[in-house]
Amino acid sequence: MRTHNRPYLQRMAKTDVAPEVRALSAALLPEVEAHGRAMADLIRATVPAYADDRLAPFDTVVASTTANLRDVLEELAGLDRPSSGATRATGAIRAESGVPYDAVLQAFRVGGRFIWELLVSHATSETREALLRAAADIWAVTDRLSLQVTESYRAALSDQVRRDGQRRTALVGAVLGGEAGESDELWRSAGVLGMRRSGTFVVVSAECPEPGTEGLPGIEQVLRRHNVTSAWRLEHDRQDGLVELRRDVACDSLAALVSTVALGRVGVSTTFDALTRAPEALREARIASTAAAPGTRELVRFDEHPLAVLLATAPGQAEALARSVLGPVLDLPAEDRDLLVATARTWLVAGGSTSTAARDLHLHRNTVRYRLKRIEQLTGLDLGHPVELARAHMALECARIHGLA
């Protein structure tokens, strides 16, 4: 795994110290393994995270302290040897094992102090003055090591986040696609995703504004702030998510939260309590999203708009129905068409009340009547007949779903 931008074997810029310091550093090299172990003991006693063998097994701490100490002493000794890359490797290993970043930096500060005290304790009275003069150069070496471990830790953490994201996406796909089946694999996947075995779930499917761009940017964080667990995957033109509802965040609340970040049409499935139903719920959510008007950020729930959802399942027939019933209206210039269609829809929502529609449209009742009459003249429909009124309503829904009007 790459954790840096240049080869390990490139030695840091050579540190220029007094001959006495070089000789002292060289004299300590034969005992580097013993000193490395002593440094590991000190770090383990000082930094709590390093006392946990699950995070930092002691043998790996000893190996890294010994290698790092050898690199520092060889540099101070003026030996022209390639770096072992131990510092960068340490950063990557600690990130992979979950040691907190602050703990890693604390360990390197403890190690830097250990190296200084090691040099002081082995310096003679004749070399101590030269050692003190070289203090800034010696600490500069440990500072560079800290910078290297920071770079490698962050790079490894980024790799880990990316891999975890890819694994999470794959698990979401397995649950939504039914690949996990009804076996223990389904429950293991649910556990990794933070889902319970039993609960109330829905699937959400959102249009993406552009290929590979989230249709619900930041939705997982938005829901997490409300203690709602969710898991998402991004496909070419869709962002699909599995959401576990809570008692105080039911479908209505979820819809409101999702709508705050939606960039396109969104569909929500019916609720279900068995994750084996997730594939069917995905189909429902995608159909529901196509039942929303194109070019909008409308959210449609599968169980709230049965007619629109039904028409969305047969797009070819729905468009044909719209054109066969409303063709002359749809063929009008856009301004005239939109006036007539908006009037008809408002009138239908008002339950066929001309007065209510007029009030909602800020028109006179006679204007509403005139527009409805014109629709009848153009289409041959009798809006006073229940069957023909139903045909008109279905045709208007078809026209909305397919962006015809």
TORZA-536164 format. One record per residue (C-alpha): x, y, z; residue number from 1. Coordinates in steps of 0.5 Angstrom, whole numbers. Layout:
// TORZA-536164
SITE      u      v      w    i
SITE      X      Y      Z  NUM
...
//
This chain:
// TORZA-536164
SITE      u      v      w    i
SITE      0      0      0    1
SITE      3      7     -2    2
SITE      3     12      4    3
SITE      7     17      1    4
SITE     10     21     -5    5
SITE     17     19     -5    6
SITE     21     12     -4    7
SITE     23     10      3    8
SITE     30      9      1    9
SITE     31     16      0   10
SITE     35     19      6   11
SITE     33     25      9   12
SITE     38     31      8   13
SITE     44     30     12   14
SITE     45     33     19   15
SITE     51     37     20   16
SITE     53     36     27   17
SITE     60     36     31   18
SITE     65     30     31   19
SITE     64     29     38   20
SITE     56     28     37   21
SITE     57     23     31   22
SITE     62     19     35   23
SITE     57     19     41   24
SITE     51     17     36   25
SITE     56     11     33   26
SITE     58      8     39   27
SITE     50      7     41   28
SITE     49      4     35   29
SITE     51     -3     37   30
SITE     46     -3     43   31
SITE     40      0     39   32
SITE     36     -6     40   33
SITE     36     -6     47   34
SITE     35      2     47   35
SITE     29      1     42   36
SITE     26     -4     47   37
SITE     27      1     53   38
SITE     24      6     49   39
SITE     18      2     47   40
SITE     17      0     55   41
SITE     17      8     56   42
SITE     12      9     51   43
SITE      8      3     53   44
SITE      8      6     60   45
SITE      6     13     58   46
SITE      1     13     52   47
SITE     -5      9     54   48
SITE     -7      7     47   49
SITE      0      3     46   50
SITE     -2     -1     53   51
SITE     -7     -4     49   52
SITE     -4    -10     45   53
SITE    -11    -10     41   54
SITE     -9     -3     38   55
SITE     -1     -4     38   56
SITE      2    -11     40   57
SITE      8    -10     44   58
SITE     13    -13     39   59
SITE     11     -9     33   60
SITE     12     -3     38   61
SITE     19     -5     39   62
SITE     20     -7     32   63
SITE     18      1     30   64
SITE     22      4     36   65
SITE     28      0     34   66
SITE     28      2     27   67
SITE     27      9     28   68
SITE     32     10     33   69
SITE     37      6     28   70
SITE     35     11     23   71
SITE     36     17     28   72
SITE     43     15     30   73
SITE     45     13     23   74
SITE     44     20     21   75
SITE     47     23     27   76
SITE     53     19     26   77
SITE     54     21     19   78
SITE     53     14     16   79
SITE     51     14      9   80
SITE     46      9      9   81
SITE     39      9      6   82
SITE     33     10     10   83
SITE     29      4     13   84
SITE     23      8     12   85
SITE     21      6     19   86
SITE     17     12     21   87
SITE     13     12     15   88
SITE     11      5     16   89
SITE     10      6     23   90
SITE      5     12     21   91
SITE      1      7     16   92
SITE      1      1     21   93
SITE     -2      5     27   94
SITE     -7      8     22   95
SITE     -9      1     20   96
SITE    -10     -1     27   97
SITE    -14      4     30   98
SITE     -9      8     34   99
SITE    -11     15     35  100
SITE     -7     20     31  101
SITE     -6     24     38  102
SITE     -3     18     41  103
SITE      2     17     35  104
SITE      4     24     36  105
SITE      5     23     43  106
SITE      9     17     42  107
SITE     14     20     38  108
SITE     15     26     43  109
SITE     16     21     48  110
SITE     21     18     43  111
SITE     24     24     42  112
SITE     25     26     49  113
SITE     28     19     50  114
SITE     33     20     44  115
SITE     36     26     47  116
SITE     36     23     54  117
SITE     40     17     52  118
SITE     45     22     48  119
SITE     46     26     55  120
SITE     46     20     59  121
SITE     52     17     55  122
SITE     56     23     54  123
SITE     62     25     57  124
SITE     64     31     60  125
SITE     68     33     54  126
SITE     63     31     49  127
SITE     57     34     53  128
SITE     58     41     51  129
SITE     58     39     44  130
SITE     52     36     45  131
SITE     48     42     48  132
SITE     51     46     42  133
SITE     48     41     37  134
SITE     41     40     41  135
SITE     37     44     36  136
SITE     40     40     30  137
SITE     38     33     34  138
SITE     31     36     35  139
SITE     30     38     28  140
SITE     31     30     26  141
SITE     26     28     31  142
SITE     21     34     28  143
SITE     22     31     21  144
SITE     20     24     23  145
SITE     14     27     26  146
SITE     12     30     20  147
SITE     14     24     16  148
SITE      9     20     21  149
SITE      4     25     20  150
SITE      4     24     13  151
SITE      4     17     12  152
SITE     -2     16     18  153
SITE     -6     21     14  154
SITE     -5     18      7  155
SITE     -6     11     10  156
SITE    -13     13     14  157
SITE    -15     16      7  158
SITE    -14      9      4  159
SITE    -18      6     10  160
SITE    -24     11      9  161
SITE    -24     10      2  162
SITE    -24      2      2  163
SITE    -29      2      8  164
SITE    -33      6      3  165
SITE    -33      2     -2  166
SITE    -34     -4      2  167
SITE    -40     -1      5  168
SITE    -43      1     -2  169
SITE    -42     -6     -4  170
SITE    -46     -9      2  171
SITE    -51     -4      1  172
SITE    -52     -7     -6  173
SITE    -52    -14     -4  174
SITE    -58    -12      1  175
SITE    -62     -8     -4  176
SITE    -60    -13    -10  177
SITE    -62    -19     -6  178
SITE    -55    -22     -7  179
SITE    -54    -23      1  180
SITE    -61    -28      1  181
SITE    -64    -30      7  182
SITE    -57    -33     10  183
SITE    -53    -31     16  184
SITE    -49    -26     10  185
SITE    -55    -22     10  186
SITE    -55    -21     18  187
SITE    -47    -20     18  188
SITE    -48    -15     12  189
SITE    -54    -11     16  190
SITE    -49    -11     22  191
SITE    -43     -8     19  192
SITE    -48     -3     16  193
SITE    -51     -1     23  194
SITE    -58     -4     22  195
SITE    -61     -8     27  196
SITE    -64    -15     25  197
SITE    -71    -13     26  198
SITE    -74     -6     26  199
SITE    -78     -1     21  200
SITE    -74      0     14  201
SITE    -75      4      8  202
SITE    -71      5      1  203
SITE    -70     12     -2  204
SITE    -68     13     -9  205
SITE    -66     19    -12  206
SITE    -64     22    -19  207
SITE    -57     24    -19  208
SITE    -56     31    -23  209
SITE    -50     29    -27  210
SITE    -47     22    -27  211
SITE    -43     20    -21  212
SITE    -46     26    -17  213
SITE    -50     25    -11  214
SITE    -58     27    -12  215
SITE    -58     27     -4  216
SITE    -51     30     -2  217
SITE    -49     29      5  218
SITE    -56     25      7  219
SITE    -53     20     11  220
SITE    -50     26     16  221
SITE    -56     29     16  222
SITE    -60     23     18  223
SITE    -55     21     23  224
SITE    -56     28     27  225
SITE    -63     26     28  226
SITE    -60     19     30  227
SITE    -63     15     24  228
SITE    -58     10     21  229
SITE    -58      9     14  230
SITE    -53      6      9  231
SITE    -52      9      1  232
SITE    -50      7     -5  233
SITE    -48     11    -11  234
SITE    -49      9    -18  235
SITE    -49     12    -25  236
SITE    -55     16    -25  237
SITE    -58     14    -18  238
SITE    -57     14    -11  239
SITE    -60      9     -7  240
SITE    -61      8      1  241
SITE    -63      3      6  242
SITE    -66      7     12  243
SITE    -68      5     19  244
SITE    -74      9     22  245
SITE    -75     10     29  246
SITE    -81     12     33  247
SITE    -80     19     33  248
SITE    -77     19     26  249
SITE    -83     16     22  250
SITE    -84     17     14  251
SITE    -87     24     14  252
SITE    -81     26     18  253
SITE    -76     22     14  254
SITE    -79     25      8  255
SITE    -78     32     10  256
SITE    -71     31     12  257
SITE    -69     28      5  258
SITE    -73     34      2  259
SITE    -68     39      5  260
SITE    -62     36      1  261
SITE    -65     33     -6  262
SITE    -63     36    -12  263
SITE    -68     32    -16  264
SITE    -74     27    -16  265
SITE    -74     22    -10  266
SITE    -78     16     -9  267
SITE    -79     13     -2  268
SITE    -82      5     -1  269
SITE    -87      3      3  270
SITE    -84      1     10  271
SITE    -82     -6     11  272
SITE    -79    -10     17  273
SITE    -75    -16     14  274
SITE    -69    -14     10  275
SITE    -71    -20      5  276
SITE    -76    -15      2  277
SITE    -71     -9      1  278
SITE    -70    -11     -7  279
SITE    -78    -10     -8  280
SITE    -77     -4     -4  281
SITE    -72     -1     -8  282
SITE    -76     -3    -14  283
SITE    -82      1    -11  284
SITE    -77      7     -9  285
SITE    -75      8    -16  286
SITE    -82      7    -19  287
SITE    -84     13    -14  288
SITE    -79     17    -16  289
SITE    -81     17    -23  290
SITE    -88     18    -21  291
SITE    -85     25    -19  292
SITE    -85     31    -25  293
SITE    -79     31    -29  294
SITE    -74     37    -27  295
SITE    -77     38    -20  296
SITE    -75     36    -13  297
SITE    -81     33    -12  298
SITE    -81     27     -7  299
SITE    -86     21     -8  300
SITE    -88     16     -3  301
SITE    -90      9     -6  302
SITE    -96      8     -2  303
SITE    -99     16     -2  304
SITE   -100     16    -10  305
SITE   -102     10    -12  306
SITE   -105     12    -19  307
SITE    -98     16    -21  308
SITE    -94     10    -19  309
SITE    -99      5    -23  310
SITE    -98     10    -29  311
SITE    -90     11    -28  312
SITE    -90      3    -29  313
SITE    -92      3    -36  314
SITE    -89      9    -39  315
SITE    -90      8    -46  316
SITE    -97      7    -45  317
SITE    -98     13    -40  318
SITE    -95     17    -45  319
SITE   -100     15    -51  320
SITE   -106     15    -46  321
SITE   -104     23    -45  322
SITE   -103     24    -52  323
SITE   -110     20    -54  324
SITE   -114     24    -49  325
SITE   -111     31    -49  326
SITE   -107     31    -55  327
SITE   -111     38    -58  328
SITE   -109     41    -51  329
SITE   -102     39    -51  330
SITE   -101     41    -58  331
SITE   -103     49    -56  332
SITE    -97     54    -56  333
SITE    -94     53    -49  334
SITE    -97     59    -45  335
SITE   -104     57    -47  336
SITE   -103     50    -46  337
SITE   -100     51    -39  338
SITE   -106     56    -37  339
SITE   -111     50    -39  340
SITE   -107     45    -36  341
SITE   -106     49    -29  342
SITE   -114     51    -29  343
SITE   -116     43    -30  344
SITE   -111     41    -24  345
SITE   -113     46    -19  346
SITE   -120     45    -21  347
SITE   -119     37    -20  348
SITE   -116     38    -13  349
SITE   -121     43    -11  350
SITE   -126     37    -12  351
SITE   -129     40    -18  352
SITE   -131     47    -14  353
SITE   -131     52    -19  354
SITE   -131     58    -14  355
SITE   -125     54    -10  356
SITE   -121     54    -16  357
SITE   -122     61    -18  358
SITE   -120     63    -11  359
SITE   -114     59    -11  360
SITE   -112     61    -18  361
SITE   -114     69    -17  362
SITE   -119     69    -22  363
SITE   -126     70    -23  364
SITE   -131     64    -23  365
SITE   -133     65    -30  366
SITE   -125     65    -33  367
SITE   -125     58    -30  368
SITE   -131     56    -33  369
SITE   -129     58    -40  370
SITE   -122     55    -39  371
SITE   -126     48    -37  372
SITE   -130     49    -43  373
SITE   -125     50    -48  374
SITE   -121     44    -46  375
SITE   -128     40    -47  376
SITE   -129     43    -54  377
SITE   -121     41    -56  378
SITE   -122     34    -53  379
SITE   -129     32    -54  380
SITE   -129     30    -46  381
SITE   -135     32    -42  382
SITE   -132     34    -35  383
SITE   -139     33    -32  384
SITE   -139     25    -33  385
SITE   -135     21    -28  386
SITE   -132     16    -33  387
SITE   -129     22    -38  388
SITE   -127     26    -32  389
SITE   -123     20    -29  390
SITE   -120     19    -36  391
SITE   -118     27    -36  392
SITE   -115     26    -29  393
SITE   -111     20    -31  394
SITE   -109     23    -38  395
SITE   -106     30    -34  396
SITE   -102     25    -29  397
SITE    -99     22    -35  398
SITE    -97     28    -38  399
SITE    -94     31    -31  400
SITE    -90     24    -30  401
SITE    -87     25    -37  402
SITE    -86     32    -37  403
SITE    -91     34    -43  404
SITE    -95     39    -39  405
//
